[in-house]
Amino acid sequence: MTKTALVVDDEVDLCRLMQITLTKMGIKSDVAYTLSQARDYWQEREYDFCLTDLKLPDGSGLELVKEISGSTNTPIAVITAHGSMDLAIEALKLGAFDFVNKPLELPRLRQLVENALKVTHQGDDPEAAPECTPEQKLLDSRLIGDSAVMLPLKNTILKLARSQAPVFLSGASGTGKEVVARLIHDLSPRRDGSFVPVNCGAIPSELMESEFFGHKKGSFTGAVADKQGLFQQANGGTLFLDEVADLPLAMQVKLLRAIQEKTVRAIGDTKEIPVDIRILSATHKDLSQLVQAGTFRQDLYYRINVIELKLPTLNARRDDIPVLATHFLALIAEEWQLETPPSLTTAACERLQHHDFAGNVRELRNLLERAVTLAETPNIDVNHLGLPALTPADTEPQAMSSATQGTAPTAETPAARTHPASADTLLPNSPSGQMAPIDSSAAHDEKGQLIQAPTSASNLHPYRTHTQHYPSVIKGAAANHPKTAQGDSAENIKTANQAAQAPNETKNINNLGLPAQGLEHYLQAQEKQLIITALKQTGWNKTQAAELLGTTFRSLRYRMKKLEIDEDQLE
C-alpha cells in the first residue's frame, strides 16, 4: 500500500521540494498552505504522517500538532526556522514526533520520514489486545511487574518510544534508569541504530571533549590516530547520558550546541559533521536544585528535560517483589549454572515484602545472590536473607500498601510538573554494591539479635551439604600439604582456627564477648582470612583453593570480588 503524507507550509517552493523528495521515496503527498486547509485535508483523508511549519498565515502549527497528537497516533513532525529552538521544544512537549530546521537539508528530511514510517499505529484498533503486540511483550519481558504504578509507566514508555523528543529519567539509585532508556530505544524507530550509554561522571574532564566529539590524528599530544566520538557512534541511534548532573560547566556549553544544532566537530577538524541522534539522560540528583545553585546550566536543563519520566522506588511497588525475586533467581541459576533453580519460601517472600529497600531493585538482586550463596539447599528461607528481625510495627498492613507509597509514574514536562513522591526502580543490568556475608544459622537472643557467628563450610557456596567448619577443612588439607609444616601458611591457619574457635577473645563491647566492630565486619574478616590462607596454600590456584575450602570455583571467585581480595594481599 502506498504511504501518504500531509505537508503544511506557506512557502510554495519548499512544498514542491518536499513533495518531489517524498515522491522519490514512494510516498504520495498532499500540500496545504494554511492551517484551515490542513484541517480540512486531515478530516477528509487518512495519512501515515504529517509535516507542518510552525508559522502559518492563519495560525500556528502548534495548534495542528496539539489536535493531531491528541486524537491519533499518527506521527507529526514540525519545520522550524533557524534559531526557533524554543518553538520546536514546545512542539515536542505537545506531542510532535520530531523537528527539522530551515534551510531544509534533504538527508535530514529523508531520515525523519523513514523514522516516522517505522512508528507503529498501535492503539488505532480499539479491539486489538495490547498485550498481544510485540512491543507489549518486550515491555513485559524486560520491565518486570504489574503493580499499580507499573502499568501507567509501561504505557508512558510506549508513547515516549514513538517520539524523538529528549527524555530525562529521574529516580533514585537502583531503579533501572538504563533499563528504561534501552527499552525506549528498542521500542523506537531507532531500534536498528546503536544505543550508546555513557557515564558522564566516569570520564576525566580533560578527556571529555575527545570522548564525546572525537579527535583528529595529531590534534594534541597522544592523538596518534583519528578517533570517533560518542556522538558519531550513536549516529542514527540513541545516546544515553547517565549521571548527566556530573558534567562540568565547560562541557555543558559544548554539549548544548551539539544537541541544539545536531552537529559536532572533532578536535583538530575544520568542519562540523551532522549527526542524527536522540538524547536520553538520567541522574539520581535533583537537576532543578543544581540549576538554582548555578552548577548546571539552565538552558541545557531545558534542552534535555523536554519530557521527564519519574521511576518509582521498589518500596512503592512491593506487590512486584515476589515476581522480581523469581525473575532474579532464575537469572542467578542460569549465570551460576545451578542444576536446581533456587526458590523462596513463603516466609522469605513475606519478609522481603516488609523490607525497606534503600537500594531498590539493585539491592534486591544483591540480597538474593547472597542468600543463594549461603543456602545449603535450593529452598531459601528467612534466615538465609540475613535481614534483621521484624518489629510488630513492620508487619502492620500499611507497610504492605504499594498504592499509598508512591504516585503512578508519568511523563512530565517542565511546564507542568507535579513531582510525585516516588523516585525509583525497575531492572538493573548488573548487581553492584558490597554484600557482606550474613549468618545463615546463628542463634538469636530474646530481642532477635544475632549472638553467634557461624563457621560452617556450607556457607561458602550454594546447596553445600557438608558440615565441616572452615578451619577444620583447611587444617585437614594442610596436614597433607608439605608447605603447612612451617612458614606463614601454617601460622595463618593456626590464627584462623584460634579466631574461629574463640570469638570471645576479640575486643569486647561492655565485656559481653561481642565483636567491637559488629557482626558483619567480624564475619567478613574471618572469611577473608580463610580465603587468603587457602590461596597462599595453593600458590594462588583458585581451583585448588576452592577444593580446599569445600566450595566451587565460581563461588570462590564471587566472594573474592566481594571481599576485595587480590594477589597483592598474598605477598
N, C-alpha and C positions, 0 to 999 in steps of 0.2 A: 504494500500500500504506500502511495506517495505521501511523504510528510508535508505538512502545511505550516506556514508561519504568518504572523501578522506583524508588519513593520510600520511603526508610527513615528513620523518625523516630518517637520515642515520644510526641510531642505530637499528640493526635488533631485538635485544631482546626487546627494548622498543616498537617497532612497533607491535611485537607479543602480548605484554601485552595489548596494546591499542586495538588491533583487538579482543582479547578474551573478553575484557570488553565491547566493543561495540556489539559483538555478543550476549552476555548475556542480553543486553538491547534491543535486537531485531533489531539491525542496521547492515546492510551489509556494509562492508568497503573494499576499495582498498588501497594498500600501494605503495607509490612512495619513492625511496631512493635518488633521485636527483631532482633538480629544473626543468631540461628539461623533465624528465619523468613525473613530476607532471603536467607540461603544456600540455603534450600530453594527459594524462588522462582527464584533465579538458576540452579540446577541443572535445574529443570523446564522453564523457558521461555527464550526469547531476547528481549533488549531492545536498543533502539537507544542508550540511555544510562541512567545511574543517578545518583540524587541522594540522598546519605546524610548524616545527622547524625553528628558525631564522638563524641558521648556517648550511648551506648545502655544499656539496663538490664542486659544480659548481656555487655557488652564494649565495645570501642572501634570506631568506624567506620573507624579506620586499618587494622584487620585486613581489612575488606572492600575497602578501597582497594588494599591490597597484593595480595590474592587476584585481584581483577578486572583490575587493570592489569598484573599479572604473567602472566596467562594469555590475555588477549584484547586487542583493540584498541578495545573499547567504552569511550567516554569516561565517566568517573565524576567528578562534582563533589561537594564537601562543603559542609555547612552548619555554620557555627561561631558560637558566641556572641560577643557584642561583647567585645573585649579578649582573645580567644583567638587572636591572630595567630600565635603560635608553633606552635600545633597546625595551623593552616591551612598554614603553610610546611612543616611536617613532612609533611603530606598531599601537597603539591605535589612534595616530594622523592621520595615513594613512587610517584608517577605519577598523581596526581589531575589532572584536566583544568583545573579552576578551583575557586573557592570563592565563597560568598555569605554575608554576615553576617546575624545576627539583631539586631534585628527585621527580618523579611523585607520587602524592597522589591520589589513586583511588576514594575516596569520592569526592574530589575536581573535578576530571575529570568527574565523573558522573553528578555532579551539573552543570558543564559547558555545557555538552552535552544536558541536559534537558532544560537549558535556551536557547540554540541555536535552539532547535527544536520548541520552543514556538514562535520564531520570525516568523511573517507572511511574505509571499513573496509578499507584497504589491508593486505594480508597475511593476511586471513581465508581466502582461497582459496589453498591451497598450490600449486595448479597454475598460478596466474596468473604470468605473466612480469613481474617488477617493472620491467624496462627498457622495457616497453611502456606503462606508465602515464604519464599526463600529468605527474604530479609528478616521476617519474624523468627524463622528457625535459627538463623545466625545469631540474632539477638539473644534468644533463649539459651543457646549453647554457650555463649561467651559471657553473658550477664546473668549470673545465677540468682534466682529469687523471684517470687511473685507476691511479695508483701504489698501493702497499700501504697508505700512510697515508690516502689519499683515500677509499677505499671505505668504511671504517668512519665517516669523517667525514660522508659523504653519508647514510649510514643513520641516524646520530645526528641530523642536521638534520631528516630526515623525522619522526623521533619527537618532536623538540622543537617542530616546527611544529604538531603536533596538540594540544599543551598550551597553557595560558595562563600557565604559570609564568614568572617573570622569569628571564632568561638573561644570564649575564655572559660576554662573549667576551674571552679573553685571548690575547695574541700580540704579537710584535714589530711594528714599523712596516713597512707594506707587505705584510702577509699577507692583506689583504682582509677585515677585520672588518666593514666596512659592507656588503660584498657578501654575506656570510653573513647579516647582520642583515636585509637586504632579501629574501633567499631565505626565511628563516624566516617573514617577514611574508607573502610572496606564496604560500607553501605552506599558510598557516594559514587558519582560518575568518575571519580579519580581512582577508583579501586585498582585499575590496571597500572597506575603510576606508582612511584616509590613513596613509602611512608618513612620519613627521616626524623627520628626523635633526637633531641639534643638537650642535655642537662646544662643549662646556662650557668649554673654555679660551679660546674666542674672544669670550665675552660679558663686558663690563666688569662688575665686581662690583656697582656701584651700579645697573645696569640689569637685573640677573639676575632679580629677583623679578617685575618687569614683563614680561620676556620669557617667563618660564615660566608665570605665572598671569594676565597681562593687567592692565589698569587701567581705571578709570572716568574719564570726562571730568572735568577739574578736580580730580583727586585729588592732583596735585602740579604744580609749575610746568613747563609744557611739555606737559601732558596735555590737548591741545586736542580730543581725541575718544576714544571708547571704543576699547580695543584688546583683541583676543582673544589669549590666551597660547598657548604651545606645547601645554599640556595640553588646552586646549579644541580646538585644531586637530587633535590626534590622537585626539579622542573617537571611539570605535568602531574605532580602528585601533591603530597601534603607535608608541610614542615611543622613539627610539634616542638614548641619551645617550652620545655619543662622547667620549673622554678625560674620563670621569667623575671621575677622580682629581684633576682641576684645579678641582673645585668648592670654593669657600671654606666654612669650617666653618659660618658663619651660614646659608648657603643649604642646606647638608646637612640641618639641622634641619627646615626648611620642606619640603624635598623628601621627607624621611622621612614626614612626616604625610600629604602628598598621596598617596604610594604606598600607605600603610597604610590610610587612610580612603577612598581613591578619591574624594575631593572636593577642590576648590580654591576659593579665594576671591580674587577680583581685588582689586588695590589700590584702596581707596576704596569697595568694595562692603560691604554689610552682611550678605550671606548667602553660604553656600557652595553651589557648584554640583557635582552628581555628575558624574564622568567615568568612562567605560568605556575603559580603555587597557591595553595590555600594555607593560611596560617591558623593553627590551633595552639593555644598557650594555656599554661596551668601554673598554679602556685598554691601553697598552703597558707601564705601570708595574706594580709588584708591590703590589697593594692590601693584602695581609696585612702587609707591612712598613710601609706607611703607617699602618695601624691601630695597630701596635705603637709607631710613632713619635708617635702622637697627632695626626696631620694628617688622618686620615679616621675618621669615626665608625664604631664597631664595629656599632652597631645598623643603620645604613644599609647597611653592608657585607653583613650577613646578609640584608637585605631584597632587595637587588639580585643577590646571589650565591646564589640558591636552586639554580641549576644552572650550572655552569661548563663552558664549551666552549673547549678549547685548540686553537689553529690552528697547523699545522706550518709550519716555515720552508721556503723553497724549497730550501735545501741538504738538507733531509730528504726531498725528493721530486724528485730530479734526473731520474728517469725521465720526469717530466711536462714537462721543459724543451722538448723538440722540439715537442710538440703545443701548448704555451703560446706558443712563438715563432711557429708557423704561425698561430695564432689572432690574435696581436697584429699580425703583418704584414698579415693580411687587413683588420684594422680600420684600420691606418695607410693602406693603399692606398685604402680607401673614404673616409676622412676627408680625405686629401690629393688625392683624385681622380686617382690614378695610373692610366695606361692599362694598364700591365702590373704585376700584383701582384709584389712582391719575394719572393725566396725565399733560404734559406740553403744554402750549400754543405755538403757532408758534413763538411768540416774545420771550418767555422764552427760547425756544430751541436755537434760534439765539443768544441770549445773552450768553448762556453757551458756544457756539462755539467761541465766541470772548473773553472769559475769559482766563487769564493766570493762568494755574493750576500748582502752585508750588508743591502741594502735590499729583498731578497726580490723578489716579482713586480713591484712598482713599479720597482725598479732594472732588471729585465729589459726592461720596456717602454721605459724611457728609453734604455737601451743600443741597442735595436733602432731607435728613432726616429733616434738619432744615426747609426747605421750606414746607414739608408736615405738620410739626408741626404748622407752622404759618398760613397756608392756611385755609380759612373758608369754602372752597368748594373743591371738587376733582380736580378742574382746578387750576394748579399752574401757576401764571403769573410772570412777571418780578419783580414786587415789592415784591413778596414772597421770591425771591432768596437772597435779601439783598446784592446785588453787586453794586459797585459804578457805576455812570453814565458813559457811553462810550464817549470818545472824538472822533472827526472826524478821527483822525489817527488810532483809534482802529478798525474802520469799513472799512478800505481800503481793497481791495481784497487780498493783500499779507498776511493779518492777518489770512485768512482762508485757506491758502495753506498748506496742510499737507505734500505734496510731497517734498517741499523745506525745511521743518523744521527738517528733520531727515533722516538718511540713513537707508535703509532696513536692519533689524537685520539679522545677520548671525552668524553661529557657527565658532569660530576662535580658532587658536592655538597660543601659544606664539611665534612660529617661523614665523608666517605670520599674522600680526595684523594690521588692518587699522584704528582702533579707530574711528568709526563713531560718529557723533555729538550727536546722540540720546543716552538716558540712562535710560529710564524708563516707564513701565506701562502695566498693564493688569487688572485682577480682584482680589481684596483683599478678604480675608476670612471674615474679620470683620472690621467695621469702628473704627477708633481711632482718637484721637486729640480733643482739646477743641473747641466747637462750641458755640459762643456767640449768644444769641437771637438777631435777627435783626428786625427792624421796618418793618412791612408789609403795613403800610398805612401812614407813616409820610410824611409831606409836604416837598417840596424841594424849595430852592431859585433859582434865575435865573442861578446860576452856577451848579445846580444839586446837591447841598449839602443838607443833612438832617438837618432840623431845629426844628423838634418837635418830642418828644418821645411819643409813644402810651402807653395807659394803658388798652387796651381792653382785656377783659377776653377771647375773641375768639383766642387770640394769644397763649393760653396755650395748645391747642390740635387740632388735625386735624378736619376740617369741622365744627368748632364751629359756631353756628348761633346767639348766644346771643350777646347783645350789652352792657351789664353792664361792668363797669370798675372794675378792681381787688379790689380797696379799697371799692367800693360800695358793692360788693359781700360779702366781709369779714365783713364789718361793719353791713350789714343787718343780717348776720348769727350770728354775735356776740351779737346783741341785744337780741336774743333768747337763748343765752347761759349764764348760771349763772356766769361763771368764767370771763366774759368780763367786769363785773361791776367794777372790781378792779384788781390790780396786773400788772405783766409785760405784759400780753396778751393785755389788753386794751391800755396800753401805746404804745406797739408796733404797734397796729392797728392805733392809732392816729398819730403816727410818720409816718407810711406808707402813710396814707391819705394826710398828710401835704406835704410829699415829692413828691407824685404823682401830687397833685393839684398845687404845687408851685415850679416847677423845677428851676425857675429863682432865687430862694433863695439859691442855691448851689454856690460853688466857681465859680467865673466868669473868662472868658478869655476876656480881653480888655472890660470888662463891657457889653458884648453882651448878657449875660444871658445864656451862653452855659456851659455845664459841663467841669470842668477843666481837667478831665482825659479822655475825649472823650465820644461819644455817647454810644458805645458798653459797656464800663465799667459802665456807669451810668445805662443803662437798666439792665445789669446783677445784679448790686447792688439792684435795686428796686425789681426785680423779686425774687432774693434770699431772701430779707427781707419779702416779702409777703408769700412766701412758708414756711419760718421758722415760721412766725406768725400763719399761718393756722395749721401747725404741732403742735405747742405749744397748740393751741386752742383745738385740738382734742387728746391731750395726745399721740402724735406720731402715731396715727392711720392714715395710708396713704390713706385708702379707704375713710374715713370720710373727711380727708383734701382735697382730690380730689373733693369730692362733694361740699365742702365749697368753693373751688376755681372755681367750674363750669367746671372741666376738667375730664379726665379719669384717672384711677389708672396707666395705662401703660404710659401715657404721663407725669404724675407727677413723676413717678419713673425715667423716661428718663431724665427729667430736673434736678432732684436731683443729678443724676450721673454727668451730665454735669457741674452743678454749685458746685459740691463737697460739698454737704450738707449731714452731718451725724448727728447721735444722740447726739454727744458730743456738738454740737452747740446749743442744746436745753436746756442745763443745766442752 
